[in-house]
Amino acid sequence: MHRDAPKEIIYHRIGHTLEVAWPDARFDLPAELLRVFSPSAEVRGHSEQERILQTGKKHVGIKTIDAVGNYAIRITFDDGHNSGIYAWDYLYDLGMNQTERWQNYLADLKQANASRLPKIPLGQWQPGKP
């Protein structure tokens, strides 16, 4: 399927959500969802078996959104990731299947005994200090 460009793309910085609207649908896609399901080879690999589980992305935000021709956007996240190209079809699919993908992601984290929370580098944490 070849989906036309959305009529609106709005990033809500406070809520870390990307609002994407087409004439037939509107989705609020959390930045974390977009990051952990980045279409980049760095995240997806070249098959489902090669997919790399993304951890520690709960507070990730979006720095920039750039058009890629008239078929996609490139998102630069505040953790430095910027290699995924989000085609209109892929964004629509993420929106339509957001609940299922999110539940699968949480199950994968649980199975890997991993967390959505970022790790605190050693040497930066001090007992008794927030």
DSSP file with accessible surface (Angstrom, degrees, kcal/mol):
  #  RESIDUE AA STRUCTURE BP1 BP2  ACC     N-H-->O    O-->H-N    N-H-->O    O-->H-N    TCO  KAPPA ALPHA  PHI   PSI    X-CA   Y-CA   Z-CA
    1    1 A M              0   0  170      0, 0.0     2,-0.6     0, 0.0    88,-0.1   0.000 360.0 360.0 360.0 142.8    0.0    0.0    0.0
    2    2 A H        -     0   0  143     86,-0.1     2,-0.3    87,-0.1    69,-0.0  -0.926 360.0-161.6-118.1 105.9    1.2    3.5   -0.7
    3    3 A R        -     0   0   30     -2,-0.6    86,-0.2    68,-0.1    85,-0.2  -0.681  17.1-122.1 -89.5 139.5   -0.2    6.0    1.7
    4    4 A D        -     0   0  120     -2,-0.3     3,-0.1     1,-0.2    -1,-0.1  -0.272  45.3 -76.9 -69.7 164.7   -0.3    9.7    1.0
    5    5 A A        -     0   0   52     65,-0.2    -1,-0.2     1,-0.1    66,-0.0  -0.246  55.8-101.5 -60.3 145.8    1.5   12.2    3.2
    6    6 A P        -     0   0   18      0, 0.0    16,-0.3     0, 0.0     3,-0.1  -0.319  19.3-130.7 -64.6 156.0   -0.4   13.0    6.5
    7    7 A K  S    S+     0   0  133     14,-2.3     2,-0.3     1,-0.2    15,-0.2   0.737  90.3  22.7 -80.8 -20.8   -2.3   16.3    6.6
    8    8 A E  E     -A   21   0A  75     13,-1.5    13,-2.5     2,-0.0     2,-0.4  -0.998  53.0-179.7-146.2 142.1   -0.6   17.1    9.9
    9    9 A I  E     +A   20   0A  58     -2,-0.3     2,-0.4    11,-0.2    11,-0.2  -0.949  18.1 171.1-136.8 116.3    2.4   16.2   11.9
   10   10 A I  E     -A   19   0A  62      9,-2.6     9,-3.5    -2,-0.4     2,-0.6  -0.994  22.2-149.4-130.4 127.6    2.8   17.9   15.3
   11   11 A Y  E     -A   18   0A  42     -2,-0.4     2,-0.9     7,-0.2     7,-0.2  -0.855   6.7-155.1 -96.9 125.3    5.3   17.1   18.0
   12   12 A H  E  >> -A   17   0A  72      5,-3.2     5,-1.5    -2,-0.6     4,-1.1  -0.862   7.9-168.6 -99.7 100.3    4.1   17.7   21.5
   13   13 A R  T  45S+     0   0  164     -2,-0.9     3,-0.2     1,-0.2    -1,-0.2   0.867  81.2  51.4 -60.4 -42.8    7.3   18.3   23.5
   14   14 A I  T  45S+     0   0  172      1,-0.2    -1,-0.2     2,-0.1    -2,-0.0   0.939 120.4  33.5 -64.8 -45.0    5.8   18.1   27.0
   15   15 A G  T  45S-     0   0   50      2,-0.1    -1,-0.2    16,-0.0    -2,-0.2   0.522 101.4-131.6 -87.3  -5.5    4.0   14.8   26.4
   16   16 A H  T  <5 +     0   0   72     -4,-1.1    15,-3.2     1,-0.2     2,-0.4   0.911  60.8 134.8  53.8  46.0    6.8   13.4   24.0
   17   17 A T  E   < -AB  12  30A  33     -5,-1.5    -5,-3.2    13,-0.3     2,-0.6  -0.957  51.5-142.5-126.3 147.1    4.2   12.4   21.5
   18   18 A L  E     -AB  11  29A   0     11,-3.0    11,-3.1    -2,-0.4     2,-0.6  -0.939  15.9-152.4-106.5 116.5    4.0   12.8   17.7
   19   19 A E  E     -AB  10  28A  30     -9,-3.5    -9,-2.6    -2,-0.6     2,-0.4  -0.809  16.3-178.1 -91.1 122.8    0.5   13.5   16.4
   20   20 A V  E     -AB   9  27A   0      7,-2.7     7,-2.9    -2,-0.6     2,-0.4  -0.992   3.5-170.4-126.5 126.3    0.1   12.3   12.9
   21   21 A A  E     +AB   8  26A   0    -13,-2.5   -14,-2.3    -2,-0.4   -13,-1.5  -0.967  12.7 173.8-128.2 131.7   -3.2   12.9   11.1
   22   22 A W  E >   - B   0  25A   6      3,-3.6     3,-0.9    -2,-0.4   -17,-0.0  -0.777  51.9 -97.6-115.5 168.9   -4.6   11.6    7.8
   23   23 A P  T 3  S+     0   0  115      0, 0.0     3,-0.1     0, 0.0    -1,-0.0   0.848 125.3  36.2 -57.7 -28.9   -8.1   12.2    6.5
   24   24 A D  T 3  S+     0   0   93      1,-0.2     2,-0.3     0, 0.0    -3,-0.0   0.479 124.9  22.0-105.1  -1.5   -9.2    8.8    7.8
   25   25 A A  E <   -B   22   0A  20     -3,-0.9    -3,-3.6     2,-0.0     2,-0.4  -0.989  50.2-160.0-163.7 151.7   -7.1    8.5   11.1
   26   26 A R  E     -B   21   0A 114     -2,-0.3     2,-0.4    -5,-0.2    -5,-0.2  -0.997  17.9-173.1-136.5 130.8   -5.3   10.4   13.7
   27   27 A F  E     -B   20   0A  25     -7,-2.9    -7,-2.7    -2,-0.4     2,-0.7  -0.966  21.9-151.4-128.1 143.7   -2.6    8.9   16.0
   28   28 A D  E     -B   19   0A  85     -2,-0.4    -9,-0.2    -9,-0.2    -2,-0.0  -0.950  24.5-168.6-108.1 106.2   -0.6   10.1   19.0
   29   29 A L  E     -B   18   0A   0    -11,-3.1   -11,-3.0    -2,-0.7    66,-0.1  -0.867  17.8-130.4-102.4 114.8    2.6    8.1   18.8
   30   30 A P  E  >  -B   17   0A  40      0, 0.0     4,-2.3     0, 0.0   -13,-0.3  -0.343  16.1-126.0 -61.0 143.3    4.8    8.3   21.9
   31   31 A A  H  > S+     0   0    1    -15,-3.2     4,-2.7     1,-0.2     5,-0.2   0.884 111.7  57.5 -57.6 -36.6    8.5    9.1   21.1
   32   32 A E  H  > S+     0   0   12    -16,-0.3     4,-2.9    28,-0.2     5,-0.2   0.925 106.0  48.3 -61.5 -43.7    9.5    6.0   23.0
   33   33 A L  H  > S+     0   0    1      1,-0.2     4,-1.7     2,-0.2    -1,-0.2   0.939 112.4  48.7 -61.2 -46.0    7.4    3.8   20.7
   34   34 A L  H  < S+     0   0    0     -4,-2.3    -2,-0.2     1,-0.2    -1,-0.2   0.894 114.1  47.3 -61.3 -37.9    8.8    5.5   17.6
   35   35 A R  H >< S+     0   0   10     -4,-2.7     3,-1.4    -5,-0.2    -2,-0.2   0.932 113.0  45.1 -71.6 -45.9   12.4    5.0   19.0
   36   36 A V  H 3< S+     0   0    2     -4,-2.9    18,-0.2     1,-0.3    -1,-0.2   0.743 119.5  43.0 -74.8 -19.1   12.0    1.3   20.0
   37   37 A F  T 3< S+     0   0   22     -4,-1.7    -1,-0.3    -5,-0.2    -2,-0.2  -0.052  81.8 155.2-111.8  31.5   10.4    0.5   16.7
   38   38 A S    <   -     0   0    0     -3,-1.4     6,-0.2     1,-0.2     5,-0.1  -0.297  46.8-134.7 -55.5 137.6   12.7    2.6   14.6
   39   39 A P        +     0   0   26      0, 0.0    -1,-0.2     0, 0.0     2,-0.1   0.370  67.1 120.5 -78.4   9.6   12.8    1.2   11.0
   40   40 A S  S >> S-     0   0    5      1,-0.1     4,-3.2    44,-0.1     3,-0.9  -0.357  73.8-125.0 -73.5 152.9   16.6    1.5   11.0
   41   41 A A  H 3> S+     0   0   56     42,-0.2     4,-1.8     1,-0.2    -1,-0.1   0.819 110.3  67.8 -64.6 -27.7   18.8   -1.5   10.4
   42   42 A E  H 34 S+     0   0  110      2,-0.2    -1,-0.2     1,-0.2    10,-0.0   0.837 116.8  23.1 -60.1 -32.7   20.5   -0.6   13.7
   43   43 A V  H <4 S+     0   0    1     -3,-0.9     9,-2.9     2,-0.1    -2,-0.2   0.843 132.5  37.0 -99.6 -48.5   17.3   -1.5   15.5
   44   44 A R  H >< S-     0   0  117     -4,-3.2     3,-0.7     7,-0.2     6,-0.3   0.702  85.7-159.4 -80.6 -23.5   15.4   -3.9   13.2
   45   45 A G  T 3<  -     0   0   15     -4,-1.8    -1,-0.2    -5,-0.4    -2,-0.1  -0.368  50.2 -64.0  68.5-154.9   18.4   -5.8   11.8
   46   46 A H  T 3  S+     0   0  159      1,-0.1     2,-0.3    -2,-0.0    -1,-0.2   0.338 118.7  17.5-112.0   5.2   17.7   -7.5    8.5
   47   47 A S  S X> S-     0   0   46     -3,-0.7     3,-1.1     1,-0.1     4,-0.5  -0.963  87.6 -96.5-161.6 167.6   15.0   -9.9    9.9
   48   48 A E  G >4 S+     0   0  130     -2,-0.3     3,-1.0     1,-0.3    -1,-0.1   0.865 122.7  57.7 -59.6 -33.5   12.8  -10.3   12.9
   49   49 A Q  G 34 S+     0   0  169      1,-0.2    -1,-0.3    -3,-0.0    -4,-0.1   0.749 105.3  50.8 -69.3 -22.7   15.4  -12.6   14.5
   50   50 A E  G <4 S+     0   0   97     -3,-1.1    -1,-0.2    -6,-0.3    -2,-0.2   0.485  79.7 127.0 -92.9  -4.1   18.0   -9.9   14.2
   51   51 A R    <<  -     0   0   61     -3,-1.0     2,-0.6    -4,-0.5    -7,-0.2  -0.268  55.1-138.6 -57.7 137.0   15.9   -7.2   15.9
   52   52 A I        -     0   0   94     -9,-2.9     2,-0.2   -10,-0.0    -1,-0.1  -0.894  16.0-124.1-103.9 119.6   17.8   -5.6   18.8
   53   53 A L        -     0   0   46     -2,-0.6     2,-0.5     1,-0.1   -17,-0.0  -0.433  23.2-141.1 -63.6 124.9   15.7   -4.9   21.9
   54   54 A Q        -     0   0   20    -18,-0.2     2,-0.3    -2,-0.2     3,-0.2  -0.787  24.8-177.4 -91.9 126.0   15.9   -1.2   22.8
   55   55 A T        +     0   0   57     -2,-0.5    61,-0.2     1,-0.2    62,-0.0  -0.811  54.0  30.6-120.9 161.4   16.0   -0.6   26.5
   56   56 A G  S    S+     0   0   18     59,-2.6     3,-0.3    -2,-0.3    60,-0.2   0.748  75.9 122.6  69.4  27.4   16.1    2.5   28.7
   57   57 A K    >   +     0   0   39     -3,-0.2     3,-1.7    58,-0.2    60,-0.2   0.290  27.1 113.3-106.5  13.2   14.1    4.7   26.3
   58   58 A K  T 3  S+     0   0   90     58,-3.1   -26,-0.2     1,-0.3    -1,-0.2   0.851  86.6  35.1 -55.1 -39.0   11.2    5.7   28.6
   59   59 A H  T 3  S+     0   0  117     57,-0.3    -1,-0.3    -3,-0.3    -2,-0.1   0.259  85.3 136.1-103.4  14.5   12.2    9.4   28.6
   60   60 A V    <   -     0   0    9     -3,-1.7     2,-0.3     1,-0.0   -28,-0.2  -0.279  32.0-170.5 -65.3 143.6   13.4    9.7   25.1
   61   61 A G        -     0   0    1    -30,-0.1    17,-2.5   -29,-0.1     2,-0.5  -0.762  24.4-103.7-125.4 177.0   12.3   12.8   23.2
   62   62 A I  E     -C   77   0B   6     15,-0.3    15,-0.3    -2,-0.3     3,-0.1  -0.903  24.9-178.8-107.2 128.3   12.5   14.1   19.6
   63   63 A K  E     -     0   0B 128     13,-3.2     2,-0.3    -2,-0.5    14,-0.2   0.877  68.8  -0.8 -87.7 -50.0   15.0   16.8   18.6
   64   64 A T  E     -C   76   0B  60     12,-1.5    12,-2.7     2,-0.0     2,-0.4  -0.980  50.3-155.8-143.2 156.4   14.2   17.2   15.0
   65   65 A I  E     -C   75   0B  55     -2,-0.3     2,-0.4    10,-0.2    10,-0.2  -0.995  20.1-174.0-131.7 121.8   11.9   15.9   12.3
   66   66 A D  E     -C   74   0B  84      8,-2.6     8,-2.9    -2,-0.4     2,-0.1  -0.954  25.3-116.5-121.5 140.3   13.0   16.3    8.7
   67   67 A A  E     -C   73   0B  84     -2,-0.4     2,-0.6     6,-0.2     6,-0.3  -0.434  17.5-157.0 -68.9 142.2   11.1   15.5    5.5
   68   68 A V  E >>  -C   72   0B  23      4,-2.8     3,-1.6     1,-0.2     4,-1.2  -0.930  63.0 -60.8-120.0  99.8   12.6   12.8    3.3
   69   69 A G  T 34 S-     0   0   62     -2,-0.6    -1,-0.2     1,-0.2     3,-0.0  -0.284  91.7 -56.8  56.4-141.8   11.2   13.5   -0.2
   70   70 A N  T 34 S+     0   0  139     -3,-0.1    -1,-0.2     1,-0.1   -65,-0.2   0.022 131.1  66.1-118.4  28.9    7.4   13.4   -0.1
   71   71 A Y  T <4 S-     0   0  109     -3,-1.6    17,-2.0     1,-0.2     2,-0.3   0.472 104.0  -0.4-125.1  -5.4    7.2    9.8    1.2
   72   72 A A  E  <  -CD  68  87B   0     -4,-1.2    -4,-2.8    15,-0.3     2,-0.3  -0.970  55.0-120.7-167.1 176.0    8.7    9.9    4.7
   73   73 A I  E     -CD  67  86B   6     13,-1.6    13,-3.1    -2,-0.3     2,-0.5  -0.944  15.8-140.2-130.0 155.3   10.3   11.7    7.7
   74   74 A R  E     -CD  66  85B  85     -8,-2.9    -8,-2.6    -2,-0.3     2,-0.5  -0.978  20.0-155.1-112.6 128.3   13.6   11.2    9.5
   75   75 A I  E     -C   65   0B   0      9,-0.8     2,-0.6    -2,-0.5     9,-0.4  -0.898   5.3-157.7-107.4 130.9   13.4   11.6   13.2
   76   76 A T  E     -C   64   0B  22    -12,-2.7   -13,-3.2    -2,-0.5   -12,-1.5  -0.947  16.7-154.2-105.1 120.3   16.4   12.6   15.3
   77   77 A F  E >   -C   62   0B   0      4,-2.8     3,-2.1    -2,-0.6   -15,-0.3  -0.575  26.3-113.9 -91.8 159.3   16.0   11.5   18.9
   78   78 A D  T 3  S+     0   0   86    -17,-2.5   -16,-0.1     1,-0.3    -1,-0.1   0.564 114.6  65.6 -74.0  -3.1   17.6   13.2   21.9
   79   79 A D  T 3  S-     0   0   62    -18,-0.4    -1,-0.3     2,-0.2     3,-0.1   0.365 122.3-104.3 -92.8   5.3   19.6   10.0   22.5
   80   80 A G  S <  S+     0   0   52     -3,-2.1     2,-0.2     1,-0.3    -2,-0.1   0.209  75.8 138.5  96.4 -13.8   21.4   10.6   19.2
   81   81 A H        +     0   0    8      1,-0.1    -4,-2.8    -5,-0.1    -1,-0.3  -0.462   8.4 143.5 -68.5 131.0   19.6    8.0   17.1
   82   82 A N        +     0   0   79     -6,-0.2    -1,-0.1    -2,-0.2    -6,-0.1   0.205  35.1  99.5-151.7  18.2   18.7    9.3   13.7
   83   83 A S        +     0   0   47     -9,-0.1     2,-0.4     2,-0.0   -42,-0.2   0.465  56.9  98.5 -97.2   2.8   19.1    6.5   11.1
   84   84 A G        -     0   0    0     -9,-0.4    -9,-0.8   -44,-0.1     2,-0.6  -0.714  55.8-155.1 -92.4 137.4   15.4    5.5   10.7
   85   85 A I  E     -D   74   0B  61     -2,-0.4     2,-1.0   -11,-0.2   -11,-0.2  -0.956  10.5-152.5-109.7 117.0   13.3    6.7    7.8
   86   86 A Y  E     -D   73   0B   0    -13,-3.1   -13,-1.6    -2,-0.6   -18,-0.1  -0.765  11.1-158.8 -95.5  95.2    9.6    6.6    8.7
   87   87 A A  E  >  -D   72   0B  33     -2,-1.0     4,-2.5   -15,-0.2   -15,-0.3  -0.333  30.4-110.5 -68.4 155.8    7.6    6.1    5.5
   88   88 A W  H  > S+     0   0   18    -17,-2.0     4,-2.4     1,-0.2     5,-0.2   0.899 119.5  53.1 -56.9 -41.4    4.0    7.2    5.7
   89   89 A D  H  > S+     0   0   57    -18,-0.3     4,-2.4   -86,-0.2    -1,-0.2   0.898 109.6  48.7 -60.2 -40.8    2.9    3.5    5.4
   90   90 A Y  H  > S+     0   0   32      2,-0.2     4,-2.7    -3,-0.2    -2,-0.2   0.920 110.7  49.2 -68.7 -43.1    5.1    2.6    8.4
   91   91 A L  H  X S+     0   0    0     -4,-2.5     4,-2.2     2,-0.2    -2,-0.2   0.919 112.4  48.9 -61.0 -41.7    3.8    5.5   10.6
   92   92 A Y  H  X S+     0   0   36     -4,-2.4     4,-2.8    -5,-0.2     5,-0.2   0.933 111.1  49.9 -64.0 -43.8    0.2    4.5    9.8
   93   93 A D  H  X S+     0   0   57     -4,-2.4     4,-2.2     1,-0.2    -2,-0.2   0.908 108.7  52.5 -61.3 -42.9    0.9    0.9   10.6
   94   94 A L  H  < S+     0   0    0     -4,-2.7    -1,-0.2     1,-0.2    -2,-0.2   0.916 112.2  46.5 -58.6 -42.9    2.5    1.9   13.9
   95   95 A G  H >< S+     0   0    9     -4,-2.2     3,-1.0     1,-0.2     4,-0.3   0.937 113.4  47.0 -64.7 -46.2   -0.6    3.9   14.7
   96   96 A M  H 3< S+     0   0  109     -4,-2.8    -1,-0.2     1,-0.2    -2,-0.2   0.828 124.5  32.2 -66.0 -32.4   -3.0    1.1   13.8
   97   97 A N  T 3X S+     0   0   53     -4,-2.2     4,-2.8    -5,-0.2     5,-0.3   0.096  81.8 120.2-113.7  21.8   -1.1   -1.5   15.7
   98   98 A Q  H <> S+     0   0   51     -3,-1.0     4,-2.7     1,-0.2     5,-0.2   0.902  74.6  48.2 -56.6 -47.6    0.2    0.6   18.5
   99   99 A T  H  > S+     0   0  109     -4,-0.3     4,-2.4     1,-0.2    -1,-0.2   0.941 114.8  44.7 -62.9 -47.4   -1.4   -1.3   21.4
  100  100 A E  H  > S+     0   0  120      1,-0.2     4,-2.3     2,-0.2    -1,-0.2   0.930 115.0  47.8 -63.7 -45.5   -0.3   -4.7   20.1
  101  101 A R  H  X S+     0   0   58     -4,-2.8     4,-2.4     1,-0.2    -1,-0.2   0.909 111.9  50.5 -62.4 -41.7    3.2   -3.6   19.4
  102  102 A W  H  X S+     0   0   51     -4,-2.7     4,-2.6    -5,-0.3    -2,-0.2   0.930 110.5  48.4 -63.9 -44.3    3.5   -1.9   22.8
  103  103 A Q  H  X S+     0   0  109     -4,-2.4     4,-2.2     1,-0.2    -1,-0.2   0.899 112.1  49.6 -63.0 -40.6    2.3   -5.1   24.6
  104  104 A N  H  X S+     0   0   82     -4,-2.3     4,-2.5     2,-0.2    -1,-0.2   0.899 110.2  51.4 -63.2 -40.1    4.8   -7.2   22.6
  105  105 A Y  H  X S+     0   0    1     -4,-2.4     4,-2.5     2,-0.2    -2,-0.2   0.940 110.0  48.2 -62.9 -46.5    7.5   -4.7   23.5
  106  106 A L  H  X S+     0   0   55     -4,-2.6     4,-2.4     1,-0.2    -2,-0.2   0.901 112.0  50.2 -61.9 -39.2    6.7   -4.9   27.2
  107  107 A A  H  X S+     0   0   54     -4,-2.2     4,-2.7     2,-0.2    -1,-0.2   0.904 109.7  50.8 -65.2 -40.7    6.7   -8.7   27.1
  108  108 A D  H  X S+     0   0   41     -4,-2.5     4,-2.0     2,-0.2    -2,-0.2   0.902 110.1  49.8 -63.4 -41.6   10.1   -8.7   25.3
  109  109 A L  H  <>S+     0   0    8     -4,-2.5     5,-2.9     2,-0.2     4,-0.4   0.933 111.8  48.3 -61.0 -45.4   11.5   -6.4   28.0
  110  110 A K  H ><5S+     0   0  175     -4,-2.4     3,-1.4     1,-0.2    -2,-0.2   0.929 110.7  50.2 -61.7 -46.1   10.1   -8.7   30.8
  111  111 A Q  H 3<5S+     0   0  171     -4,-2.7    -1,-0.2     1,-0.3    -2,-0.2   0.864 114.3  45.1 -61.2 -35.1   11.5  -11.8   29.1
  112  112 A A  T 3<5S-     0   0   57     -4,-2.0    -1,-0.3    -5,-0.2    -2,-0.2   0.424 109.3-124.3 -88.1   1.8   14.9  -10.1   28.8
  113  113 A N  T < 5 +     0   0  157     -3,-1.4    -3,-0.2    -4,-0.4     2,-0.2   0.916  67.0 139.2  52.5  44.7   14.7   -8.9   32.4
  114  114 A A      < -     0   0   37     -5,-2.9     2,-0.3    -6,-0.1    -1,-0.2  -0.637  42.9-133.3-114.4 173.8   15.3   -5.4   30.9
  115  115 A S        -     0   0   56     -2,-0.2   -59,-2.6     2,-0.2   -58,-0.2  -0.918  18.7-139.1-133.0 154.2   13.8   -2.0   31.7
  116  116 A R  S    S+     0   0   70     -2,-0.3   -58,-3.1   -61,-0.2   -57,-0.3   0.674  83.7  94.2 -76.5 -21.5   12.3    1.0   30.0
  117  117 A L  S    S-     0   0   91    -60,-0.2    -2,-0.2   -61,-0.2   -61,-0.2  -0.517  84.2-112.4 -76.3 141.2   14.2    3.2   32.4
  118  118 A P        -     0   0   69      0, 0.0     2,-0.2     0, 0.0   -62,-0.1  -0.346  32.1-111.6 -69.5 150.5   17.6    4.5   31.4
  119  119 A K        -     0   0  188     -4,-0.1     0, 0.0   -63,-0.1     0, 0.0  -0.588  22.1-128.4 -79.4 145.4   20.7    3.2   33.3
  120  120 A I        -     0   0  106     -2,-0.2     5,-0.1     1,-0.0     3,-0.1  -0.852  29.9-119.6 -93.6 119.6   22.6    5.6   35.5
  121  121 A P    >>  -     0   0   73      0, 0.0     3,-1.9     0, 0.0     4,-0.5  -0.298  35.3 -97.9 -59.3 140.8   26.2    5.5   34.6
  122  122 A L  T 34 S+     0   0  178      1,-0.2    -3,-0.0     2,-0.2     0, 0.0  -0.282 110.4  34.0 -56.1 142.8   28.5    4.3   37.5
  123  123 A G  T 34 S+     0   0   75      2,-0.2    -1,-0.2    -3,-0.1    -3,-0.0   0.217 103.8  75.7  93.9 -14.6   30.1    7.3   39.3
  124  124 A Q  T <4 S+     0   0  141     -3,-1.9     2,-0.4    -4,-0.0    -2,-0.2   0.687  78.2  79.6 -99.8 -20.2   27.1    9.6   38.8
  125  125 A W     <  -     0   0  160     -4,-0.5    -2,-0.2    -5,-0.1    -5,-0.0  -0.708  56.8-176.9 -91.6 134.4   24.8    8.0   41.4
  126  126 A Q    >   -     0   0   98     -2,-0.4     3,-2.0     3,-0.4    -2,-0.0  -0.998  33.2-106.8-129.9 131.7   25.4    8.9   45.1
  127  127 A P  T 3  S+     0   0  101      0, 0.0     0, 0.0     0, 0.0     0, 0.0  -0.245 104.1  17.2 -55.6 138.0   23.4    7.4   47.9
  128  128 A G  T 3  S+     0   0   87      1,-0.2     0, 0.0     0, 0.0     0, 0.0   0.419 103.5 103.2  82.4  -3.5   21.0    9.9   49.5
  129  129 A K    <         0   0  133     -3,-2.0    -3,-0.4     1,-0.0    -1,-0.2  -0.952 360.0 360.0-114.9 133.8   21.0   12.2   46.5
  130  130 A P              0   0  181      0, 0.0    -4,-0.1     0, 0.0    -1,-0.0  -0.185 360.0 360.0 -68.6 360.0   18.2   12.4   43.9
